[in-house]
């Protein structure tokens, strides 16, 4: 998991890829691919936000072997999107691969 200062660095310096479901921010880092999740209160109440978090974690777990290594990613839901596992898994896979093909800056702690 990411720490608060890493979230700020990723939002400030990272590259972004979006689609109708997710917004993914990413930086390159040595080591394993890590996931951070940011669910704003505008998405809904605690039950809805926790559902988003559970589904994003599961989509990440299902795609972990296929997601490019050495990435630090922060995932946010798109406004108006509905939390569905298959859609999230496809979106996360597509967006992380799109970001990995671009020249990502390194994460500096």
C-alpha positions as CSV (number, residue, x, y, z in Angstrom):
1,X,0.0,0.0,0.0
2,X,1.0,3.6,-0.6
3,X,1.7,6.1,2.1
4,X,0.3,9.7,2.2
5,X,3.4,11.4,0.9
6,X,3.6,8.9,-2.0
7,X,-0.1,9.7,-2.9
8,X,0.8,13.4,-3.0
9,X,3.8,12.7,-5.2
10,X,1.8,10.5,-7.6
11,X,-0.9,13.0,-7.9
12,X,1.6,15.8,-8.5
13,X,4.1,14.2,-10.8
14,X,2.5,11.0,-12.1
15,X,0.9,10.4,-15.5
16,X,-2.8,9.8,-15.8
17,X,-4.9,7.5,-17.9
18,X,-8.7,7.5,-17.8
19,X,-11.8,5.8,-19.3
20,X,-15.5,5.8,-18.5
21,X,-14.9,3.8,-15.3
22,X,-11.6,4.6,-13.7
23,X,-8.9,7.3,-13.4
24,X,-5.4,5.8,-12.9
25,X,-2.3,7.8,-11.8
26,X,1.1,6.1,-12.0
27,X,4.8,6.5,-11.4
28,X,7.6,4.0,-11.9
29,X,9.3,2.5,-8.8
30,X,11.7,-0.3,-8.3
31,X,10.2,-3.4,-6.8
32,X,6.7,-4.8,-6.9
33,X,3.7,-3.1,-8.4
34,X,1.8,-1.4,-5.6
35,X,-1.8,-0.1,-5.4
36,X,-3.3,2.9,-3.8
37,X,-7.0,3.7,-3.8
38,X,-8.6,7.1,-3.4
39,X,-12.4,7.2,-3.1
40,X,-13.8,10.7,-2.5
41,X,-16.9,11.2,-0.3
42,X,-18.8,12.5,-3.4
43,X,-19.0,8.9,-4.6
44,X,-21.5,8.0,-1.9
45,X,-21.8,6.9,1.7
46,X,-19.4,4.6,3.5
47,X,-21.1,1.5,2.3
48,X,-20.7,2.6,-1.4
49,X,-17.1,3.7,-0.9
50,X,-16.1,0.4,0.8
51,X,-17.7,-1.5,-2.1
52,X,-15.6,0.4,-4.6
53,X,-12.5,-0.3,-2.5
54,X,-13.2,-4.0,-2.3
55,X,-13.9,-4.3,-6.0
56,X,-10.8,-2.3,-7.0
57,X,-8.6,-4.5,-4.8
58,X,-10.2,-7.7,-6.3
59,X,-9.7,-6.4,-9.9
60,X,-6.0,-5.6,-9.0
61,X,-5.6,-9.1,-7.5
62,X,-7.1,-10.8,-10.6
63,X,-4.9,-8.8,-12.9
64,X,-1.7,-8.7,-10.9
65,X,0.2,-11.2,-13.0
66,X,-0.7,-9.2,-16.2
67,X,-0.1,-5.7,-14.9
68,X,3.4,-4.4,-15.8
69,X,5.8,-4.6,-12.9
70,X,7.5,-1.7,-11.1
71,X,4.5,0.6,-11.1
72,X,3.0,2.5,-8.2
73,X,-0.6,3.2,-9.2
74,X,-3.5,5.2,-7.5
75,X,-6.9,4.3,-8.7
76,X,-10.0,6.5,-8.4
77,X,-13.5,5.9,-9.7
78,X,-14.9,8.1,-12.5
79,X,-17.9,10.3,-11.6
80,X,-21.1,8.5,-12.4
81,X,-19.5,5.1,-12.9
82,X,-21.1,1.9,-11.4
83,X,-18.9,-0.5,-9.4
84,X,-18.9,-3.8,-11.4
85,X,-16.0,-6.3,-11.1
86,X,-15.7,-7.3,-14.7
87,X,-15.7,-3.7,-15.9
88,X,-13.2,-2.6,-13.3
89,X,-10.9,-5.5,-14.1
90,X,-10.9,-4.8,-17.8
91,X,-10.5,-1.1,-17.2
92,X,-7.6,-1.5,-14.8
93,X,-5.7,-3.9,-17.1
94,X,-6.2,-1.6,-20.1
95,X,-5.2,1.6,-18.3
96,X,-2.1,0.2,-16.6
97,X,-0.8,-1.2,-19.8
98,X,-1.4,2.1,-21.5
99,X,0.6,3.9,-18.8
100,X,3.4,1.4,-18.9
101,X,4.1,2.1,-22.5
102,X,4.6,5.8,-21.7
103,X,7.7,7.2,-20.2
104,X,6.8,7.4,-16.5
105,X,8.8,9.5,-14.0
106,X,10.3,7.7,-11.0
107,X,8.8,7.8,-7.5
108,X,11.1,9.7,-5.1
109,X,10.5,9.1,-1.4
